[in-house]
Amino acid sequence: MKRLRIDVVDDARGFAELRSEWNDLLANSRADCLFLTWEWLHTWWSHLGEGRRLFIVTVRCDSKLVGIAPLTISRVSFSRRLLEFAGTGSIGSDYLDFIVDPTCESAALRAMTEFLADTGFALRLPSVKDDSVVASLFADNLSDFGWRFRKVAMQVCPFINLANHSWDSYLGTLGSSHRYNFKRRLRNLEKTYCVRFEETGDALQHVVDLHLRRWSERGGSDGFHEDRLLAFHQEFSGLAREKGWLRLRVLSLDGHPAAAFYGFRYRDKYCFYQSGFDQAFLPQSVGLVTIGLTIKEAIEEGAAEYDLLHGDESYKFLWASRVRPLSRIELYPPGVIGRIHRDSVVAVAATKRILKRALYAPLNR
């Protein structure tokens, strides 16, 4: 067995230089997804990494990159530091994981485990699937070193298996009332308006404007509410367009943007990321029509899956019947410091639950 070498990339230049190697490794790994691409995570770091330091652990076999743990480090107290995934926070990254060459997965992961165990830093790794490298292998390996493990349920990602489906056959899998409602809504729009569903140069701005306008009446949105989030999406959407991943669509009625869609096509998956619609067209169900038209587009493109990403909103289950659970993996080093760190995290989580119950109790009576 060849010797493996561990390095830590902790500066922007080193991160930038990994681009080509990173995506080549990702494409061959079982973790492959949009939210682990160099483009997504590097753009996140550029605009949303404030208050953190890069701590990207790389594993090489000779000169070949065979493993990446895309981590950042933050200080939670004077004496304690915490490792988390790059890409965390309000940006909404799903399916985060370690990226490992499958031909030497066991050895590369063991090298990562030994290195991270020696650091003594606690790890908090959100938005992982049950079959991820982190959830299925890494946590068990660290347990061998005496680390304490905690798995916390987060959200679910509803998705649609489109394999071998035509648009008509997929519609046949839906409930009869929803299928009829979609067809009727689209037919009524086409009778009343000149309907166009297309990409436009200012589609992202339409998504932002319509989304914020709708959510301003509901206490505000956490999707586009900060300049740095907008800067992230402006830069990443440009990169995604260059790679052929971007799916920005506007549903216009008589030339007026009534709804807008922001999504991605990565490999064989078509992903719903964000949307917005004009409240004036709420009775016409333009949001529902837009989702249906993007699913139709996904099928026509030959996508094997339509992923509605995290969130259990009821409208998603009008279209999807299957879900992927997401969890947060927490790992604490052995000894007193590890126990203190673990107990403080649990206490904070419990306090947040109590406060949430207190705040919303009147609404549930």
C-alpha positions in Angstrom: 0.0 0.0 0.0 1.4 3.4 -1.0 1.8 6.0 1.7 -0.9 8.6 2.1 -0.1 12.2 2.8 -2.4 14.5 4.8 -2.4 18.3 4.2 -4.6 21.1 5.4 -5.6 23.9 3.1 -6.2 27.0 5.1 -6.0 29.9 2.7 -7.9 31.3 -0.2 -5.1 30.7 -2.7 -4.8 27.0 -1.8 -8.5 26.6 -2.1 -8.6 28.2 -5.5 -5.8 26.0 -6.8 -7.8 22.8 -5.9 -10.5 23.5 -8.4 -9.7 21.1 -11.2 -8.6 18.3 -8.9 -11.5 18.8 -6.6 -14.2 18.4 -9.3 -12.4 15.4 -10.8 -12.4 13.6 -7.5 -16.0 14.6 -6.8 -17.2 13.2 -10.1 -15.8 9.8 -9.2 -17.0 9.7 -5.6 -20.3 8.6 -4.1 -20.7 12.0 -2.5 -21.1 13.7 -5.9 -23.7 16.5 -5.8 -24.0 20.2 -6.7 -23.5 21.4 -3.1 -20.0 19.8 -2.9 -18.7 21.2 -6.1 -15.7 23.5 -5.9 -17.9 26.3 -7.5 -20.6 26.1 -4.8 -18.2 25.9 -1.8 -15.6 28.4 -3.0 -18.3 30.9 -3.7 -19.7 30.3 -0.3 -16.3 30.9 1.3 -15.8 34.1 -0.7 -19.1 35.6 0.5 -20.3 33.8 3.6 -17.2 32.4 5.3 -16.8 35.4 7.7 -15.9 34.4 11.2 -14.4 31.1 10.1 -11.1 29.7 9.0 -10.6 27.3 6.2 -9.6 23.8 7.4 -9.8 21.7 4.2 -8.2 18.3 4.9 -6.8 16.7 1.8 -5.5 13.2 1.3 -3.0 12.3 -1.4 -1.6 9.1 -2.6 1.7 10.1 -4.1 0.6 13.3 -5.9 -3.0 12.1 -6.6 -5.8 13.7 -4.6 -7.9 10.9 -3.1 -9.8 12.5 -0.3 -11.2 15.9 0.8 -12.9 16.9 4.1 -14.3 20.3 3.2 -14.2 21.8 6.7 -14.0 25.2 8.4 -12.9 26.0 11.9 -14.7 28.4 14.3 -14.1 29.3 17.9 -17.1 28.7 20.2 -15.3 29.8 23.4 -11.9 31.0 24.4 -10.6 27.5 24.7 -12.8 25.5 22.4 -12.9 25.2 18.6 -15.3 23.5 16.4 -15.0 22.0 12.9 -18.0 22.3 10.5 -18.6 21.7 6.9 -18.0 24.6 4.5 -21.3 25.5 2.9 -23.3 25.6 6.2 -25.7 28.3 7.2 -28.7 30.0 5.5 -27.4 29.2 2.1 -29.2 25.8 2.3 -26.6 23.3 1.2 -27.9 19.7 1.3 -26.1 16.4 1.1 -22.8 17.6 2.6 -20.1 14.9 3.0 -16.4 14.0 2.7 -15.3 13.4 -0.8 -13.3 10.2 -1.2 -11.9 8.2 -4.2 -13.9 4.9 -4.1 -10.8 2.9 -5.1 -9.1 3.7 -1.8 -12.0 4.9 0.3 -11.2 2.8 3.4 -7.6 3.8 3.6 -8.2 7.5 2.8 -11.0 7.7 5.4 -8.8 6.0 8.0 -6.1 8.6 7.4 -8.6 11.4 7.7 -9.9 9.9 10.9 -6.6 9.5 12.6 -5.6 13.1 11.6 -8.9 14.6 12.9 -8.8 12.5 16.1 -5.3 14.0 16.8 -6.6 17.6 16.5 -9.0 17.1 19.4 -11.5 19.4 17.8 -15.2 18.6 18.1 -17.1 18.2 14.8 -20.6 19.3 13.9 -21.5 18.1 10.5 -25.1 19.0 9.3 -27.2 18.0 6.3 -25.8 14.5 5.7 -27.7 11.6 4.2 -27.9 8.2 6.0 -25.7 6.6 3.3 -23.1 9.4 3.3 -19.4 8.7 4.0 -19.6 10.8 7.2 -22.7 9.0 8.6 -22.0 5.5 7.5 -18.2 5.2 8.0 -16.4 8.2 9.5 -18.5 8.4 12.7 -17.9 4.7 13.4 -14.1 5.1 12.8 -13.9 8.0 15.3 -15.8 6.0 17.8 -12.9 3.5 17.7 -10.8 6.3 19.1 -13.1 6.8 22.0 -15.0 9.7 20.6 -18.7 10.3 21.5 -21.2 10.3 18.7 -24.6 12.0 18.4 -27.0 11.9 15.5 -29.7 14.6 15.3 -32.6 14.4 12.8 -32.9 17.6 10.7 -35.2 17.9 7.7 -36.2 15.7 4.7 -35.6 16.2 1.0 -38.7 15.2 -1.0 -37.8 13.9 -4.5 -39.3 12.3 -7.6 -37.9 9.3 -9.4 -38.3 10.2 -13.1 -36.5 7.2 -14.5 -38.4 5.7 -17.4 -41.2 8.3 -17.2 -42.8 10.4 -19.9 -44.7 13.5 -18.8 -48.0 11.7 -19.2 -46.9 8.6 -17.3 -45.6 10.8 -14.4 -48.9 12.7 -14.3 -50.5 9.3 -14.0 -48.7 8.7 -10.7 -50.2 11.8 -9.1 -53.5 12.0 -7.1 -56.4 12.5 -9.5 -57.5 15.8 -7.9 -54.0 17.3 -8.1 -53.5 16.1 -11.6 -56.8 17.6 -12.7 -56.1 20.8 -10.8 -52.7 21.3 -12.5 -54.2 20.7 -16.0 -57.2 23.0 -15.3 -55.0 25.8 -13.9 -52.6 25.7 -16.9 -55.5 25.5 -19.4 -57.2 28.5 -17.8 -54.0 30.5 -17.9 -53.6 29.7 -21.6 -57.2 30.8 -22.3 -56.9 34.1 -20.5 -53.3 35.2 -21.1 -50.4 34.9 -23.5 -48.3 32.4 -21.5 -44.6 32.2 -21.8 -42.3 29.9 -19.8 -38.7 30.7 -20.6 -35.3 31.8 -19.5 -34.6 35.5 -19.5 -31.5 37.5 -18.7 -33.0 39.1 -15.6 -34.6 35.9 -14.3 -32.6 35.8 -11.1 -33.7 39.3 -10.2 -37.3 38.2 -10.8 -36.9 35.3 -8.4 -35.4 37.6 -5.7 -38.0 40.3 -6.2 -41.0 38.0 -6.2 -39.7 35.9 -3.3 -39.0 38.9 -1.1 -42.3 40.6 -1.9 -44.3 37.6 -1.0 -42.4 36.8 2.2 -42.4 40.4 3.4 -46.0 39.9 4.5 -45.0 36.8 6.5 -42.2 38.2 8.6 -39.5 38.1 6.0 -37.4 35.5 4.2 -34.0 34.0 5.1 -33.2 33.2 1.5 -32.3 36.6 0.0 -32.4 38.9 3.0 -28.7 39.9 3.1 -26.5 41.6 0.5 -23.9 38.9 0.9 -26.4 36.2 0.1 -27.4 38.1 -3.1 -23.7 38.4 -4.0 -23.3 34.7 -3.5 -26.2 33.9 -5.9 -25.1 36.4 -8.5 -21.6 34.9 -8.6 -22.7 31.3 -8.4 -25.4 31.6 -10.9 -22.9 32.9 -13.4 -20.6 29.9 -12.7 -23.5 27.5 -13.0 -24.5 29.0 -16.3 -21.0 28.5 -17.7 -21.1 24.8 -16.5 -24.6 24.3 -18.0 -26.1 23.7 -14.5 -28.3 26.7 -14.2 -32.1 26.6 -14.6 -33.7 30.0 -14.3 -37.2 30.3 -15.6 -39.9 32.9 -15.7 -43.6 32.3 -16.2 -45.0 35.5 -17.8 -48.6 36.3 -18.4 -49.2 38.9 -21.1 -45.5 39.9 -20.7 -45.8 40.3 -16.9 -43.5 38.1 -14.7 -46.1 36.2 -12.6 -43.7 33.5 -11.2 -40.0 32.7 -11.4 -38.0 29.6 -10.7 -34.3 29.2 -9.6 -32.9 25.7 -9.9 -30.1 23.5 -11.2 -29.5 20.5 -13.4 -26.4 18.6 -12.1 -25.6 15.2 -13.6 -28.9 13.4 -13.8 -30.7 15.5 -11.1 -32.9 18.5 -11.7 -33.1 20.5 -8.4 -35.7 23.0 -7.2 -33.8 25.6 -5.2 -36.0 28.7 -4.8 -39.0 30.4 -6.4 -41.3 33.3 -6.1 -44.6 34.4 -7.5 -46.7 37.5 -7.7 -49.4 37.5 -5.0 -51.8 39.1 -7.5 -51.9 35.8 -9.4 -52.4 33.6 -6.3 -55.9 32.6 -7.4 -54.5 31.3 -10.6 -52.0 29.0 -8.8 -49.0 30.3 -10.8 -46.6 28.8 -8.3 -48.1 25.3 -8.7 -48.1 25.7 -12.5 -44.4 26.7 -12.5 -43.3 23.7 -10.5 -45.3 21.4 -12.9 -43.7 22.9 -15.9 -40.2 22.5 -14.5 -40.9 18.8 -13.8 -42.1 18.5 -17.4 -38.8 20.2 -18.5 -36.8 17.8 -16.4 -38.4 14.8 -17.9 -37.9 16.1 -21.4 -34.2 16.8 -20.6 -33.8 13.1 -19.6 -33.2 13.8 -15.9 -33.5 10.7 -13.7 -34.7 12.6 -10.6 -36.3 15.9 -9.6 -35.1 16.9 -6.1 -37.2 19.5 -4.2 -34.4 19.7 -1.6 -34.8 20.2 2.1 -38.2 21.2 3.6 -41.4 19.4 4.3 -43.8 22.1 2.9 -47.1 20.6 2.0 -46.9 21.7 -1.7 -43.9 19.5 -2.3 -45.8 16.4 -1.4 -48.4 17.2 -4.1 -45.6 16.2 -6.5 -43.3 13.9 -4.6 -44.0 10.8 -2.6 -40.4 9.8 -1.4 -38.0 11.6 0.9 -34.3 11.5 2.0 -33.8 12.2 5.6 -31.0 14.6 6.6 -29.2 14.5 9.9 -26.5 16.4 11.8 -23.6 14.3 13.0 -21.9 15.6 16.2 -18.6 14.1 17.3 -16.9 14.9 20.6 -13.3 14.0 21.6 -12.8 11.7 24.6 -12.1 13.3 28.0 -13.4 16.2 30.1 -13.2 18.8 27.3 -15.2 16.6 24.9 -17.9 16.1 27.5 -18.1 19.8 28.3 -18.4 20.6 24.6 -21.1 18.0 24.1 -23.1 19.0 27.1 -23.0 22.7 26.2 -24.3 22.0 22.7 -27.1 19.8 24.0 -28.0 22.4 26.6 -28.2 25.2 23.9 -30.4 23.0 21.7 -32.7 22.2 24.5 -33.0 26.0 25.4 -33.8 26.8 21.8 -36.6 24.2 21.8 -38.1 25.6 25.1 -38.0 29.2 23.7 -39.6 28.1 20.4 -42.4 26.4 22.3 -42.9 29.5 24.4 -43.0 31.8 21.4 -45.4 29.7 19.4 -47.6 28.2 22.1 -50.4 30.8 21.6 -50.6 29.9 17.9 -51.3 26.3 18.7 -54.3 26.7 21.1 
